[in-house]
C-alpha cells in the first residue's frame, strides 16, 4: 500500500458512514413507502446492507495499518523499552 492509502481508507469510512446514515434515514421516512417504488426501497436496503458488510472490513484494514511495522515509530533493537 502507498503512503496515501491510510488517508483514502479514512475518507472512505467517513463517507460510507454518512451514506449509511442517509440511506437509513430515507428508508425510515413515512413518505418513503408512498413515494418510492418498492424496487427503489429494496435497492436502498441492499446498499445499506452492503455498506454494513464493507465498513467493518475497512475498519479492520484501518486498524491493521495503524499497527503495521512500517507505520510504527522506530525502536532501538538493543534497548530495553
N, C-alpha and C positions, 0 to 999 in steps of 0.2 A: 504494500500500500504506500501511497505517496504521503508527503508531509501534509498535503491538503485534505487527505481522507478524513481525519477526525472532524474537521470543520464541516465537511459535506454531510457526514453522518449526523452530527449535532443538528444542523439545519433541517435535515430530512425528518428527524424525530420530532422536532418542534412543529414543522409543517403538517406532518401526519397526525399529530395530536390535535392540531387546530381543525384539520379536515374531519377527523373523527367526531370532535365536539359539534361541528357544524352539521354533519350528517345525522348524528343522534338527535340534535335539536329539531332538524327538519322532519325526521321520521315521527317525532313525538308531538308535533303540532296538530291540533284538531283539524285544521283545514287540509292537511295532507291527504286524508282519506277521501275528501271530496274533490280536491283539485288535481292531485297527481294520479295518473293512471296506475293500476296495480303493477304493471311492468316496471315503471319508474321507481315505485316504492321498493319493489323487490331488488332492483339494481342498487339502490341506496343501501339497503340492508346487506347485500352481498359485498359491497365496497367496504362497509363498516366492519364486516366480519373479516375481510381480507386484511384490513388495517390492524385489527385486533390480533391477528396472527403475525403480521410483519413487525409491528412495534417491539414486542419482546425480543425478537431476533436481532433487530438493530440495536436495541439497548444492550444485549449481550455482547455484540461486536464492540460497542462503545466502551463497555467495562473492560473487555479484553485488551483493547488498545490502550486504555489508561494503565493497565498493569503490565504491558509489554516491556521487555528489557530495553528496547530502543528508546522508549519514552521515559523510562525511569532515570532518576538522577544517577550520575556515575558514582561508583563507590570504589574505595581502595580495597583490592582483593586481599591485602595482607593486614588491614586494620581490623580491629575488633569493634564493630558498630553495633 
